[in-house]
């Protein structure tokens, strides 16, 4: 009865899903790459461990699940790429996914041929399999390291685009390897251009159609945006694959890229949903695919397998990066760091499993061993490079310098007014907001703005929370501001915190934020909605005042809150936000917002207390 119960495909999927989520949660607590514990969970619960998860019972269903998951994962990857950012680093990215792909495939094939007891056919197939890196591994890894922005962009973009290039090359190589004639092999080689072209065309069409549907007012009922995007991503992938085999990966990435950059009102909400779904699918897939690999197959690789992995990490990847970096503005240390960080991920695992099935179906030996070696590459690169990425970055001095600037949750009119005041004082300002319209207004004003959920650690990391000195919660909802501050204090740590509180709403009180050492913006609670409305109607003026000597410790809390809003204080060249504890000294400068129609009374009040206009 025990065996019969466990030999059940839906139960296998459910157990893999649950184990994967638990493994990811544990990985966050112990601060290790999630894939490490996912691989451990897959092997530990698979046939060579507790034998609770049995992927073989899923049959062809496993391939369908892999295809579904890969479509969502790559669509989400494209969704988070920004064309303007990619354009600034286009040359190294383009060379890594073209020249780099060819160099990796060629050198990895030679390494496999020399070290493994394989013929050239199997060696070349292995070489194409390890072209890809892993965006689901690379992206969370580099975002938490506070790397130089160009390295972060290059590594994330390479991980996403190289999946399309590497997977397509690998599948074409498999078709050539299994071709029955020279003509068939030649046709397979030429199909690579058709696959990229068809994938790009179908992806563009799918992305533009989805944007059109979402932009028509009230066409998609509220609450159905997420499921529509999910359905469109999967359909785009499958339609492209149906038209031209293995073109769906390119289609999914292109569709996501278009949707993420053309944008629509609820892009942030959709991105959050896709991000969470991607986490679930990555966790489930890694557990299933790891459970499908037998430890005996890995052990049979012996020293040869270890030598291949070492050669890939220490010889092939550096050769790839330095060949791709010729003629770019990458420094030597940046090239060295790119040479070290190239963990493989879910696409390599999925395509390796496909190869094992196809080679066995055609009676070609070696597919199982090849899949085992790919999983060793995944496990070792993720574990070693994931755990050493931070110290290597420190050693090579490619991490961000000392924290600077401000990240503001809320690209609304009041947030932009505060951002302009900080920018005029020479500060770097970044906005995060769910509203694409507010983000667009911030970008038009010259700011960096990230559209997404400010209560998502991934969104905040993408925005650069690890590099800013102060994080500011200035959404119209003080509950959101409080959750924002608590999230950063509990999980992200590092930046100073300040939030806006409503004077006439007692649901969030100053005592609730004392534990997290959060400052209250503007010297205390204010009528934020009133000031937001004034900023929106452009009835505010911004002025800078200097406190005369002999007027130290002037109480900013006594400012007439309906006329003057104290925003920032400049002391000895350091810019800080005004909070309830701010105590100005003689010579300090104060940046304030003043209601235009009450300017005379406000300036008189300031002048009477020792402040002079700058």
C-alpha positions in Angstrom: 0.0 0.0 0.0 2.9 2.3 0.8 4.5 2.0 -2.7 1.1 2.3 -4.5 0.3 5.5 -2.6 3.6 7.2 -3.4 3.6 6.1 -7.1 1.1 8.9 -7.7 2.0 11.8 -10.1 -0.1 14.5 -8.4 1.3 13.6 -5.0 4.8 13.7 -6.3 4.2 17.2 -7.7 2.6 18.4 -4.4 5.4 17.0 -2.3 8.1 18.6 -4.5 6.2 21.9 -4.4 5.9 21.9 -0.6 9.5 20.7 0.0 10.8 23.3 -2.4 9.1 26.2 -0.6 10.3 25.0 2.7 13.9 24.7 1.4 13.8 28.2 0.0 12.5 29.6 3.3 15.3 27.8 5.2 17.9 29.1 2.7 16.8 32.7 3.5 17.2 32.1 7.2 20.7 30.7 6.9 21.7 33.1 4.1 22.8 30.5 1.5 21.7 30.4 -2.1 18.3 28.8 -2.3 19.3 26.3 -5.0 21.8 24.6 -2.6 19.0 23.5 -0.2 16.7 22.7 -3.2 19.2 20.3 -4.6 19.7 18.8 -1.1 15.9 18.4 -0.7 15.6 16.8 -4.1 18.3 14.2 -3.5 17.3 13.7 0.1 13.6 13.1 -0.7 14.2 11.3 -4.0 14.7 7.6 -4.7 18.2 7.7 -3.3 17.0 9.2 -0.1 13.7 9.0 1.7 12.1 7.9 -1.6 9.1 10.1 -1.0 9.4 12.1 -4.3 9.4 9.8 -7.4 9.7 11.9 -10.6 9.6 8.8 -12.9 5.9 8.3 -12.1 5.1 11.6 -13.8 6.2 10.3 -17.2 5.6 12.8 -20.0 3.8 15.1 -17.5 7.2 16.1 -16.2 8.2 17.6 -19.5 5.0 19.5 -19.7 5.5 21.0 -16.3 9.1 21.9 -17.1 7.9 23.7 -20.3 5.2 25.6 -18.3 7.6 26.6 -15.6 10.3 27.7 -18.0 7.9 29.9 -19.9 6.9 31.8 -16.7 10.4 32.0 -15.3 11.9 33.5 -18.5 8.9 35.8 -19.0 9.4 37.1 -15.5 13.1 37.6 -16.2 12.4 39.7 -19.3 9.7 41.6 -17.4 12.4 43.0 -15.0 14.9 44.0 -17.6 15.0 47.8 -18.4 16.0 48.6 -22.0 17.5 52.0 -21.0 19.8 50.1 -18.5 20.6 47.4 -21.0 21.5 50.0 -23.6 24.1 51.5 -21.3 25.9 48.2 -21.1 24.9 46.8 -24.4 28.4 45.9 -25.7 29.6 43.6 -22.9 26.2 41.9 -22.7 26.0 41.4 -26.5 29.5 39.9 -26.6 28.9 37.6 -23.7 25.8 36.1 -25.2 27.3 35.8 -28.7 31.1 35.5 -28.6 30.9 34.1 -25.0 28.4 31.4 -26.0 30.6 30.2 -28.8 33.8 30.2 -26.7 32.1 28.4 -23.8 30.5 25.8 -26.1 33.8 25.1 -28.0 36.1 25.0 -24.9 33.7 22.9 -22.8 33.4 20.4 -25.6 37.2 20.0 -25.8 37.3 19.7 -22.0 34.7 16.9 -22.1 36.4 15.1 -25.0 39.8 15.1 -23.2 38.6 14.2 -19.7 35.5 12.0 -20.3 35.3 8.7 -22.1 33.0 10.2 -24.7 33.1 10.6 -28.4 32.9 14.1 -30.1 29.2 13.9 -30.4 28.5 13.6 -26.7 31.3 16.0 -25.9 29.8 18.7 -28.1 26.3 18.1 -26.7 27.7 18.6 -23.2 29.5 21.7 -24.3 26.3 23.3 -25.6 24.5 22.3 -22.3 26.8 24.4 -20.1 26.7 27.5 -22.2 23.8 28.8 -20.1 24.2 30.4 -16.7 21.2 30.6 -14.4 19.2 33.8 -14.0 17.1 32.3 -11.1 20.4 31.8 -9.3 22.4 34.8 -10.5 19.7 37.5 -10.0 19.1 37.0 -6.2 22.8 36.4 -5.7 24.2 39.6 -7.2 21.4 41.8 -5.9 22.2 41.1 -2.3 25.9 41.7 -2.8 25.8 45.5 -3.5 28.0 45.1 -6.6 28.9 47.9 -8.9 25.7 48.7 -11.0 27.3 47.7 -14.3 28.3 44.3 -13.0 24.8 43.7 -11.6 23.2 44.6 -14.9 25.6 42.5 -17.0 25.3 39.4 -14.9 21.5 39.5 -14.7 21.1 40.3 -18.4 23.6 37.6 -19.4 21.8 35.0 -17.3 18.5 35.8 -19.0 19.6 36.2 -22.6 22.1 33.3 -22.6 19.3 31.0 -21.6 17.6 31.6 -25.0 20.9 31.4 -26.9 22.3 28.4 -25.1 19.2 26.4 -25.0 18.5 27.0 -28.7 22.1 26.0 -29.6 21.9 22.9 -27.4 18.6 21.7 -29.0 20.0 22.4 -32.5 23.2 20.4 -31.6 21.0 17.5 -30.4 19.1 17.5 -33.7 22.3 17.5 -35.7 23.7 14.7 -33.5 20.6 12.5 -34.1 20.2 13.4 -37.7 20.2 10.5 -40.1 21.9 12.2 -43.0 24.2 15.1 -43.8 21.3 17.0 -45.4 19.3 16.7 -42.2 22.2 17.8 -40.1 22.7 20.9 -42.4 19.0 21.7 -42.1 19.2 21.5 -38.4 22.2 23.8 -38.2 20.4 26.4 -40.3 17.3 26.2 -38.2 19.0 28.2 -35.4 18.3 31.5 -37.1 14.7 30.5 -37.8 14.2 29.6 -34.1 15.6 33.0 -32.9 13.6 34.9 -35.6 10.3 33.1 -35.0 10.7 33.4 -31.2 11.4 37.1 -31.4 8.4 37.7 -33.7 5.9 35.6 -31.7 7.2 37.1 -28.4 6.9 40.7 -29.7 3.3 39.9 -31.0 2.3 38.3 -27.7 3.7 41.1 -25.6 2.1 43.9 -27.7 -1.2 42.1 -27.7 -1.1 41.7 -23.9 -0.3 45.4 -23.5 -3.2 46.3 -25.8 -5.6 44.2 -23.8 -4.4 45.7 -20.4 -4.5 49.3 -21.6 -8.1 49.2 -22.8 -10.1 50.7 -19.9 -12.3 48.2 -18.1 -11.7 45.5 -20.7 -9.9 43.2 -18.2 -12.0 43.2 -14.9 -10.1 44.2 -11.8 -8.3 41.2 -10.2 -7.9 39.3 -13.5 -4.8 41.1 -14.7 -2.4 38.6 -13.1 -4.0 35.5 -14.5 -4.3 37.1 -18.0 -0.5 37.8 -18.0 0.1 34.2 -16.8 -2.0 32.8 -19.5 -0.5 35.1 -22.2 3.1 34.1 -21.1 2.4 30.4 -21.3 0.4 30.7 -24.6 3.1 32.8 -26.2 5.7 30.2 -25.3 3.7 27.3 -26.6 2.4 29.0 -29.8 6.0 29.8 -30.7 7.1 26.2 -29.9 4.3 24.9 -32.0 5.2 27.0 -35.0 9.0 26.4 -34.7 10.2 23.8 -32.2 12.3 25.2 -29.3 11.7 28.8 -30.2 9.4 29.4 -27.1 12.3 30.4 -24.8 13.2 33.4 -27.0 9.5 34.2 -27.3 8.9 34.2 -23.5 11.9 36.5 -22.9 11.0 39.0 -25.7 7.3 39.1 -24.5 8.4 39.9 -20.9 10.9 42.5 -22.1 8.2 44.3 -24.1 5.5 44.2 -21.3 8.1 45.4 -18.7 9.3 48.3 -20.8 6.1 49.5 -22.6 4.2 49.2 -19.3 0.7 49.7 -18.1 -1.0 51.0 -15.0 -0.8 47.8 -12.9 2.6 46.6 -14.0 4.0 46.6 -10.4 1.2 44.3 -9.2 1.7 41.9 -12.1 5.4 41.9 -11.6 4.9 41.0 -7.9 2.6 38.1 -8.8 5.0 36.7 -11.4 8.0 37.0 -9.0 6.2 34.9 -6.4 5.0 32.4 -9.0 8.6 32.1 -10.3 9.9 31.4 -6.8 7.3 28.6 -6.5 8.1 27.1 -9.9 11.9 27.2 -9.5 11.6 25.5 -6.1 9.4 22.8 -7.5 11.4 22.1 -10.6 14.8 21.9 -8.9 13.4 19.4 -6.4 11.9 17.3 -9.1 14.9 17.3 -11.4 17.4 16.8 -8.6 15.3 13.8 -7.4 15.4 12.4 -10.9 19.2 12.2 -10.9 20.7 9.0 -9.2 23.7 9.2 -6.9 25.2 6.1 -8.4 25.3 8.0 -11.8 27.1 10.9 -10.1 29.5 8.6 -8.2 30.4 6.8 -11.5 31.8 10.0 -12.9 34.6 9.8 -10.4 37.6 12.1 -10.6 36.8 12.9 -14.3 33.6 14.7 -13.3 35.4 16.8 -10.7 38.1 17.7 -13.2 35.5 18.8 -15.8 33.8 21.1 -13.3 37.2 22.6 -12.2 38.1 23.2 -15.8 34.8 24.9 -16.5 35.2 27.2 -13.5 38.9 28.0 -13.7 39.7 27.8 -17.5 36.6 28.0 -19.7 34.7 30.8 -17.9 37.7 33.1 -17.6 38.6 32.5 -21.3 35.0 33.3 -22.2 34.9 36.5 -20.2 38.3 37.9 -21.4 37.5 37.0 -25.0 34.1 38.7 -24.7 35.6 41.7 -22.9 37.9 42.8 -25.7 37.0 46.3 -26.7 34.6 46.9 -23.8 35.1 49.3 -20.9 35.2 46.5 -18.3 38.2 46.8 -15.9 40.5 43.9 -15.2 38.9 43.4 -11.8 35.4 43.4 -13.3 36.5 40.8 -15.8 38.0 38.7 -13.1 34.8 38.9 -11.1 32.7 38.0 -14.1 35.1 35.1 -14.7 34.3 33.7 -11.2 30.5 34.1 -11.1 28.7 31.8 -13.6 26.4 29.4 -11.7 24.2 27.2 -13.8 20.5 27.0 -13.1 17.1 25.6 -14.1 17.4 25.8 -17.9 20.6 23.7 -17.9 18.9 21.1 -15.7 15.8 21.0 -17.8 17.6 20.7 -21.1 19.9 18.0 -19.7 16.9 16.0 -18.7 15.5 16.4 -22.2 18.8 15.2 -23.7 18.8 12.1 -21.5 15.3 11.2 -22.7 16.0 11.9 -26.4 19.3 10.1 -26.5 17.8 7.0 -24.7 14.9 7.0 -27.2 17.3 6.9 -30.1 19.5 4.2 -28.5 22.5 6.5 -28.0 24.5 5.7 -24.8 25.8 8.4 -22.5 22.7 10.6 -21.9 22.3 9.6 -18.3 26.0 10.3 -17.6 25.8 13.6 -19.3 22.8 14.6 -17.2 24.6 13.6 -14.1 27.6 15.7 -15.0 25.4 18.7 -15.7 23.9 18.4 -12.3 27.3 18.2 -10.7 28.2 21.4 -12.6 25.0 23.0 -11.2 25.6 21.9 -7.7 29.2 22.8 -7.5 29.0 26.2 -9.3 26.0 27.3 -7.2 27.5 26.2 -3.9 31.1 27.3 -4.4 30.4 30.5 -6.3 27.3 31.4 -4.3 29.2 31.2 -1.0 32.3 32.9 -2.2 30.8 35.7 -4.4 30.8 38.2 -1.5 34.4 37.8 -0.3 35.7 37.7 -3.9 33.8 40.9 -4.7 35.4 42.5 -1.6 38.8 41.3 -2.6 38.5 42.6 -6.2 36.9 45.8 -4.9 33.8 45.6 -7.2 31.2 46.3 -4.5 29.5 49.6 -4.0 31.3 52.1 -1.9 29.9 53.6 1.3 26.2 54.0 1.3 24.9 57.2 -0.1 21.7 58.8 -1.3 18.0 58.2 -0.5 15.4 55.6 -1.6 11.9 57.0 -1.4 8.8 54.7 -1.3 6.2 56.8 -3.1 6.9 58.6 -6.4 3.8 60.8 -5.7 3.8 64.6 -6.0 5.0 65.0 -2.4 7.7 62.4 -2.7 9.0 64.0 -5.9 9.0 67.4 -4.2 11.1 66.0 -1.4 13.3 64.2 -3.9 13.9 67.5 -5.8 15.0 69.1 -2.6 17.4 66.4 -1.8 18.7 66.3 -5.4 19.3 70.1 -5.3 21.4 69.4 -2.2 23.6 67.1 -4.2 22.0 63.8 -3.1 21.2 60.7 -5.2 17.5 59.9 -5.1 15.7 56.6 -6.2 12.0 56.1 -6.2 9.9 52.9 -5.8 6.2 52.9 -6.5 3.5 50.5 -7.7 2.2 53.1 -10.1 3.9 53.2 -13.5 2.5 56.6 -14.1 4.1 58.0 -10.9 7.4 56.3 -11.8 7.2 57.8 -15.3 6.7 61.3 -13.8 9.7 60.7 -11.6 11.8 59.6 -14.5 10.7 62.6 -16.5 12.0 64.8 -13.7 15.4 63.1 -14.0 15.1 60.5 -11.2 15.7 56.8 -11.2 12.4 55.1 -10.5 11.6 51.4 -10.2 8.0 50.3 -10.7 7.0 47.5 -8.3 5.9 46.6 -4.8 7.9 48.5 -2.3 7.2 45.7 0.2 9.1 43.2 -1.9 12.7 42.6 -0.9 13.5 41.7 -4.6 12.1 45.0 -5.8 13.9 47.0 -3.2 17.1 45.1 -4.0 16.7 45.8 -7.7 16.2 49.5 -6.8 19.5 49.6 -4.9 18.4 49.5 -1.3 21.8 48.0 -0.4 23.6 51.1 -1.6 21.5 53.9 -0.1 22.1 55.7 3.2 18.4 56.3 4.0 15.1 54.7 3.1 12.0 56.8 3.2 8.4 55.7 3.5 6.3 58.4 2.0 3.3 56.7 0.5 -0.2 58.1 1.3 -0.8 55.1 3.5 1.0 55.2 6.8 0.4 51.4 7.3 2.4 50.8 4.1 5.1 53.2 5.4 5.3 51.2 8.6 5.5 47.8 6.9 8.2 49.2 4.6 10.3 50.3 7.5 9.9 47.1 9.4 10.8 45.0 6.3 14.0 46.9 5.8 14.8 46.8 9.5 14.2 43.1 9.9 15.4 41.6 6.5 17.6 44.1 4.6 19.2 46.1 7.4 21.7 48.9 6.8 20.0 52.1 5.7 18.6 54.7 8.1 14.8 54.8 8.2 12.2 57.5 8.1 8.5 57.4 7.4 5.6 59.8 7.1 2.8 59.6 9.6 -0.7 61.1 9.5 -1.6 63.6 12.2 -5.3 62.8 12.1 -5.0 59.0 11.9 -4.1 57.3 15.2 -3.7 53.8 13.7 0.1 54.1 13.5 1.6 55.8 16.5 5.2 56.9 17.2 5.5 54.3 19.9 4.9 51.5 17.3 8.1 52.4 15.5 10.5 53.1 18.4 11.8 49.5 18.4 13.1 49.9 14.8 14.7 53.3 15.4 12.6 54.9 12.6 12.5 58.6 12.3 9.2 60.5 11.7 9.5 62.7 8.7 9.0 66.5 8.7 9.6 66.8 12.5 6.5 64.9 13.5 3.1 63.8 12.4 1.5 65.9 9.6 -1.6 66.1 7.4 0.2 64.2 4.6 -2.9 64.1 2.4 -3.1 67.9 2.6 0.6 68.4 1.7 0.3 65.8 -1.0 -2.6 67.7 -2.5 -0.6 71.0 -2.3 2.3 69.4 -4.1 0.0 67.9 -6.7 -1.5 71.4 -7.4 2.0 73.0 -7.3 1.1 75.5 -4.7 4.3 74.8 -2.8 7.6 76.7 -3.0 10.9 75.3 -1.7 13.4 77.5 0.2 16.6 77.2 2.1 17.2 79.0 5.4 20.3 79.2 7.6 20.2 79.4 11.4 22.2 82.3 12.8 24.7 81.8 15.6 23.3 81.8 19.1 20.1 80.1 18.1 21.2 76.5 18.7 18.6 73.8 19.4 15.7 75.6 17.9 12.7 73.3 18.2 11.5 72.4 14.7 8.5 70.7 16.2 7.1 74.2 16.9 7.0 75.1 13.2 3.5 76.0 12.1 2.7 72.7 10.5 0.0 74.0 8.2 2.3 76.6 6.6 5.8 75.2 6.7 7.0 71.6 6.1 10.7 71.1 7.2 12.3 68.5 4.9 16.0 68.3 5.2 18.8 69.8 7.3 22.4 70.4 6.1 25.0 70.3 8.8 28.7 70.5 7.9 27.9 69.5 4.4 25.9 66.4 5.4 22.3 66.2 4.3 19.8 64.5 6.7 16.0 64.4 6.7 14.3 66.3 9.4 12.7 64.1 12.0 11.3 64.6 15.5 14.7 64.4 17.0 16.4 66.9 14.7 18.1 69.7 16.6 19.6 72.5 14.4 22.7 74.4 15.4 24.0 77.8 14.4 25.2 77.7 10.8 22.9 74.8 9.8 20.8 75.1 6.7 17.1 74.0 6.6 15.2 73.1 3.4 11.5 73.8 3.8 8.3 73.6 1.8 6.2 76.7 2.2 2.6 77.2 1.1 2.9 79.9 -1.6 -0.1 82.0 -0.5 1.1 82.0 3.1 4.7 82.7 2.3 4.8 86.1 4.1 3.6 84.7 7.4 5.9 81.7 7.2 9.0 83.7 6.4 8.2 86.1 9.2 7.9 83.2 11.6 11.3 81.8 10.5 13.1 85.2 10.6 11.8 85.9 14.1 13.5 82.7 15.4 17.0 83.3 13.9 16.6 81.9 10.4 17.9 83.8 7.5 17.1 83.0 3.8 20.0 81.6 1.8 
